[in-house]
C-alpha cells in the first residue's frame, strides 16, 4: 500500500510524525499528514493492469520557513527513486488561525 510507503519514506524527515488523514491532537511540530485523494485506472483488454493513486501531503510547522523547507525536503524524497512521485502543481501555503501554525500542501501522483 502506498500510504505505508509514504509514512516510511518521510519518517526520518519528520522524526516519525507522519500520519494518515489527520494528526493527533497537540501533535509536536513539524509533522506531515497524507491522504489518498483519488487516482486513475488504466484498463485494457486484459483488465486493470496499472494503478495510479493520488496523495495529498500536508506539512504543519511553527513557521512559514519551516513548513516550506520540510515540504521541499519531502518533495525531493517522494520524487526520487524508488518512489518516483509526480508532483501535481506547486505547493500551496496554508495557515491555521486557531493553532497559529503554518502549512504547506502538495499533491503527488504515484503509479504501481
C-alpha positions in Angstrom: 0.0 0.0 0.0 1.4 3.4 -1.0 0.2 5.1 2.2 2.5 2.9 4.3 5.3 3.6 1.9 4.8 7.3 2.3 5.0 7.0 6.0 8.2 5.1 5.9 9.7 7.4 3.3 9.0 10.5 5.3 9.6 9.2 8.8 13.2 10.4 9.1 12.4 13.9 7.8 9.6 14.3 10.4 11.0 12.3 13.3 8.3 9.6 12.8 5.5 12.2 12.9 3.8 11.2 9.7 0.0 10.4 10.0 -2.7 9.2 7.7 -5.7 11.6 7.2 -5.3 13.7 10.4 -2.7 14.4 13.0 -3.3 13.7 16.7 -4.5 16.5 18.9 -1.5 18.6 20.1 1.0 16.8 17.8 4.5 18.0 18.0 5.6 20.1 15.0 6.7 19.7 12.4 4.5 16.9 11.2 3.0 15.6 8.0 -0.4 14.2 7.0 -1.0 12.2 3.9 -4.4 11.4 2.4 -5.4 9.5 -0.7 -7.4 11.9 -2.9 -8.2 9.7 -5.9 -6.3 8.4 -8.9 -6.6 7.0 -12.3 -7.0 3.4 -13.6 -5.7 2.2 -16.9 -8.0 -0.6 -18.2 -7.0 -2.8 -21.2 -8.5 -5.9 -22.7 -6.5 -7.8 -20.1 -8.2 -5.9 -17.3 -6.8 -3.2 -14.9 -3.1 -3.5 -15.1 -1.7 -0.1 -14.0 -3.0 1.7 -10.9 -2.4 5.3 -10.2 -3.0 6.8 -6.8 -3.1 10.5 -5.9 -2.0 11.5 -2.5 -2.1 14.9 -0.8 0.7 15.7 1.6 0.2 18.5 4.1 3.1 19.7 6.4 2.4 21.7 9.5 5.1 23.7 11.4 5.7 26.7 13.7 6.8 29.0 10.9 6.3 29.5 7.2 10.0 28.9 6.6 10.0 25.6 8.3 6.8 24.4 6.6 8.2 25.3 3.2 11.6 23.8 4.0 10.0 20.5 5.2 7.8 20.3 2.1 10.8 20.8 -0.1 12.6 18.0 1.6 9.6 15.7 1.4 9.2 16.6 -2.3 12.8 15.6 -3.0 12.2 12.2 -1.3 8.9 11.5 -3.0 10.0 12.4 -6.5 13.2 10.3 -6.3 13.7 6.6 -6.8 12.2 4.3 -5.7 9.1 6.4 -5.2 9.0 8.4 -8.4 6.0 10.5 -7.4 4.9 13.1 -9.9 4.0 16.5 -8.3 0.6 17.8 -9.4 1.5 21.5 -9.3 3.3 23.6 -6.8 2.9 23.6 -3.0 0.0 25.7 -1.6 0.7 27.7 1.6 -1.8 27.3 4.5 -2.3 29.0 7.8 -4.4 27.8 10.7 -5.6 30.8 12.7 -6.8 28.7 15.7 -3.5 26.9 16.3 -1.3 29.7 14.8 0.5 27.2 12.6 1.8 27.3 9.1 1.2 24.6 6.5 2.3 23.6 3.0 0.2 21.3 0.9 1.1 19.5 -2.3 -0.5 16.6 -4.4 1.6 13.7 -5.8 0.7 11.0 -8.3 2.1 7.5 -7.9 1.9 4.6 -10.4 2.1 1.0 -9.5 
